[in-house]
Amino acid sequence: MSAPPSRVEAFLSGPQPATLTTLRPDGSPHVVPVRFTWDATAGLARVLTRAPSRKARNLTFRQGGRAALCQAEGFRWVTLEGVATVSADPERVAEAARRYTERYGSPPPDPLDRVVIEIAVDRVMNLNL
């Protein structure tokens, strides 16, 4: 994937939340608001969550499954889409927490069962940016 235009990068650096869409085992969409970070260099979007959350379980059930993050503000939006994985690796979780703190100005919650969802973004869509 080539780097998104600078106006998209600027929009993604703002503190707005997004919606994360994953698929339940029955194939129906699960859509939930989340805070996330975007790493343009690695092409990774990261979402911290708890291992037993529906979104993490959906992705664990569908290994190699896809997810979509959509950040919107009025009639402007960006969607990041790609293959998503769930990791409890302490280094990956710590990197996600570091980026979260940088973006949102305060550390994320730190439950014992915290994991990171990493989306290897291969499609970026946007409107009015």
C-alpha positions in Angstrom: 0.0 0.0 0.0 1.3 3.5 -0.8 1.2 6.2 1.8 -2.1 8.1 2.1 -2.0 11.7 1.1 -0.8 14.2 3.7 -4.4 15.6 4.3 -5.5 12.0 5.2 -2.5 11.7 7.5 -3.4 15.0 9.2 -7.0 13.9 9.7 -5.9 10.6 11.2 -3.7 12.4 13.7 -6.6 14.1 15.4 -8.1 12.8 18.6 -11.4 11.7 17.2 -12.6 8.1 18.0 -13.5 5.7 15.2 -15.8 2.8 14.7 -14.2 -0.6 14.4 -16.1 -3.2 12.3 -15.4 -6.9 12.7 -17.4 -10.0 11.8 -19.1 -12.2 14.3 -18.9 -16.0 13.9 -22.3 -15.9 12.2 -21.0 -13.4 9.7 -23.0 -10.4 11.0 -21.1 -7.1 11.5 -20.1 -6.0 15.0 -19.5 -2.2 15.0 -18.1 -0.5 18.1 -16.6 2.9 18.9 -12.9 2.8 19.7 -9.8 4.9 20.2 -7.0 3.9 17.9 -3.6 4.9 16.6 -2.3 5.0 13.0 1.4 4.1 12.2 1.8 5.2 8.6 5.4 3.9 8.4 4.4 0.4 9.4 0.9 0.6 7.8 -0.6 -0.5 11.1 -3.7 0.7 12.9 -3.8 -0.4 16.5 -6.7 -0.7 19.0 -6.2 -1.7 22.6 -8.9 -3.8 24.2 -9.4 -6.7 26.5 -9.0 -10.3 25.3 -12.6 -11.4 26.1 -14.1 -8.4 24.2 -16.4 -9.2 21.3 -14.1 -7.5 18.8 -11.1 -9.5 20.0 -13.0 -12.8 20.0 -14.4 -12.1 16.5 -10.8 -11.7 15.2 -9.5 -14.7 17.1 -12.4 -16.8 15.7 -11.6 -15.7 12.1 -7.8 -16.0 11.9 -6.7 -13.8 9.0 -10.0 -12.0 9.1 -10.4 -8.4 8.0 -11.5 -5.3 10.0 -12.3 -1.7 9.1 -11.8 1.4 11.2 -13.7 4.5 10.2 -13.0 7.9 11.6 -15.5 10.5 10.7 -16.1 14.2 11.4 -19.2 15.7 9.9 -19.1 14.8 6.2 -15.4 14.0 6.2 -14.2 10.5 6.8 -11.3 8.0 6.4 -11.7 4.2 6.5 -8.6 2.0 7.1 -9.2 -1.6 6.1 -7.0 -4.7 6.3 -6.2 -8.1 7.8 -6.4 -7.9 11.6 -4.6 -9.9 14.3 -4.9 -10.0 18.1 -1.7 -10.1 20.1 -0.9 -10.3 23.8 2.8 -9.9 23.2 4.0 -7.4 25.9 6.2 -5.4 23.4 3.4 -5.0 20.9 0.9 -4.0 23.6 3.4 -1.6 25.1 4.0 0.0 21.7 0.2 0.4 21.2 -0.1 2.0 24.7 2.8 4.4 24.0 1.2 5.6 20.8 -2.2 5.8 22.4 -0.8 8.0 25.2 0.9 10.2 22.6 -2.2 10.7 20.5 -4.8 11.1 23.3 -2.7 12.8 25.9 -3.3 10.2 28.7 -2.5 6.6 29.2 -5.1 3.9 28.2 -6.7 1.6 30.7 -4.4 -1.2 31.8 -6.5 -4.3 32.6 -4.6 -7.6 33.2 -6.1 -9.1 30.0 -5.2 -6.2 27.7 -4.4 -7.1 24.1 -3.8 -5.2 20.9 -5.6 -5.5 17.7 -3.3 -4.7 14.8 -4.8 -4.0 11.4 -2.3 -4.4 8.5 -3.9 -1.7 6.3 -4.1 -2.4 2.6 -7.0 -0.1 1.7 -7.6 3.5 2.6 -10.8 5.2 1.5 -11.8 8.8 2.3 -14.3 11.5 1.4 -14.0 15.3 1.5 -10.3 15.4 2.5 
